[in-house]
Amino acid sequence: MKKNILVVFTLFIMAVSGVYSFACTTAVISGKATPDGRPLLYKNRDTPSLHSRLIYSDKGKYTFIGMVNPNDIENKQVLNGHNSAGFAIMNSDSYNINSVELKEDDRQDGEIMRLALETCATLKDFENLLNSLPKPLKLSSNFGVIDANGGAAYYETGINGFVKFDANNPQTAPFGYIIRTNYSFSGDVSKGKGYSRYLQAQELIYNGSLSNSLTPKYFMQNISRSLVHGLTKTDLNQYKETYAAFRDFIPRYYTASSVIFQGVKPGESPSLTTAWTVLGSTLGSVTIPIWINGKKSFPKILTADSKQNTPMDQWATQIKNKLFPIERGEGNDYIQVPLLLSVTPQLISIENSIFDKSSEILTQWYEKGKPNEQALQEFYSWIDSYVTLEYKNRFLNN
């Protein structure tokens, strides 16, 4: 009993003292655990960059769509993405896997993910890639990967190599999913970061599993926008004051994007792999699906301009700035709750229309075995018109 109290107290001190400022919440879900049998790969991305943008690349063996920081002009560090073989990858930083913590500038995570997207089609390809790299590696990551063969796994990767955790292995993942924040299960259990976020993600994903609800929509609306703190159980939906301390919830001030890759069943075309993408703060942006396509295009509102700015990201930032209006001191630790509770249902309302229309399109594509290029471009045009109008009417003119 005393030991349990000590653990909880330690986690509380870590949370309130800001030991982990920049981090991610991630999950790998086997097709065995989803309603439609397709695997999922989830990342809620927290970063001091505060912004993200999308890129298209055909410079490798496989074409891929990836996410990068706006200031990464040469697109060297890919933060997550999927390719034309149906291979998808993301990571979360791990702070307990190496005996000495790597400096952020020394890490190779983004370079490795770009290389993987260019060259890998399967989990085995990725394992071969990691094994082929010269050691010691400049890595301290939990890499999450899915492929078009139904593969779904984490690779906890440090300077000396990796440990694989297979979401299809019932001994490793009895419910068909694995969660990681910012510590590795193969690392030093006395270290690491992101424990309170792990607790909340674990509860939400377990509940979704019980009700057979582990879908992209569930992840984006129930997890990326969760307003319950994993450790203290503070529920902002029930909060009565104007401002609340907003530290170590799954969505954070530093959340710059969220994505859930929906893979394909074995035998389906890899071109049906869908990247359900929230570009910008999850507290101000909405989920938009994107696919690899012949025109190498995104919706215009997800396309960066010459200054590397993306409309959706900028709109989300405008909303976030209103949610965190205190500019002095530690102002970004405090959120304006009444406004948050007003904005969130509006985002979900916009998003529900997107999910409904996307479902109709995907049902047709699954039946035909591949996406229809004309229908895809028409959908992107609808996204641009619909979301732009909704944001202007609801948020941007206020």
Phi, psi and omega in degrees: 000314180298323180295318180296319178296321180295318179298313180298318180297318179298316179297322180295315180298319178298319183293311185284339181270357176074032180300324177242111183264318186238121189200184180218155173243126188222163177203149172241128185235121177293153174298340177295339186255002181252153183299327184258002177081009180258135182290158179231149178224117191242137174216123170257110193264122175249134186201146175293346176298325179073346184226160178217161172214161182259148176227157172245137178219134174233031184274351182247194178297324180241142172286143178216157169252130181223169177246137181223169171283145181303328183275359177274078189300325181271002177056042182282326186255097178272128190266338172185163179171177175219155184238180186290350175270359182084014178270132178229147183214149171207179177209164164232141177296140176247133183248020178218012187268335177252152179292330176237127183291134178285146172288148183302320183290344182267349187285144181255010188309306184295322178296318180293320180293323175296313180299320179296317180294328180284332192235347189253139174246337185225168174301321181297321176301318181292320177298318178297322178298311180298320180292331184278343184288143179296142180256150001285146177282151173262063186226145174208071194221150164259099178275127173257135185220141167230159176221177185283357177264006182093002178294144180203116186201161168255148172235101177282109194240120177244196186294336185256355181145202186226160169239128183268137173237110189266120181289346177270356180268114183296339177285327178275319185226080185300334179257003175088012177217159177224141182241141172219137169252253185235044169209156181253140179289340177270002182263193181287114186292346180273356181237185179111172182218161176089024184291320181292323176294322177299316181301316181289318178298319180300315181295315183292318181289323176298316179296320177295325178295319181298325182261011180054046186243017184280083181240165175305320180297318179298315181297315185289322186268331183258336183252306180296338178245023179298130181250024177246133180278131186296327183266307184278342183065018172300127181247108183292342175295337181251007187284139186255344182272167183287317181244144177229147173294128187237076180234130173065025159285167177296309169282142183220170174303326184269007176289122184251348179185169173210145180211143170228118179274125176257111183281196181239162173283153175306130182098341177279158179293130176301338180294347178275356176301130186243132175255099177281111196240129168252108181263118186103182181304133177293347177273358181218359183241172179233160182281129178228126180280143176225152182225154171291130186216167186298327181275357181052051187236160169239168165304148183300328182286351175252008183258125181287147177270189184295341178263010178069022176262142181241130183309312183299318179296319180292320177297317179298323179293322177300317178293316181298321180298328176285327179289330180240072188280347183280117184262345181273151173055231182265041185301328181286002173269357188231125185251146180276102192293313181303320178293319178303314182288344174274321183286317188304311179295333177290319176299317181295324178298314177298315184294322180299322178295322179294315179297320181296313181293321179297321180298319178298315181294313182295324177301317179294318182293320177298321180293321182275345175093357179194161176292153173260119187299317181294316179297323179296314181293325176294322177295316178301320178295320177296317178304311182301315182289313185294308184293319179301313180296316180298318180293320179296318183286325186265323192234315195281340179262003182269000000 
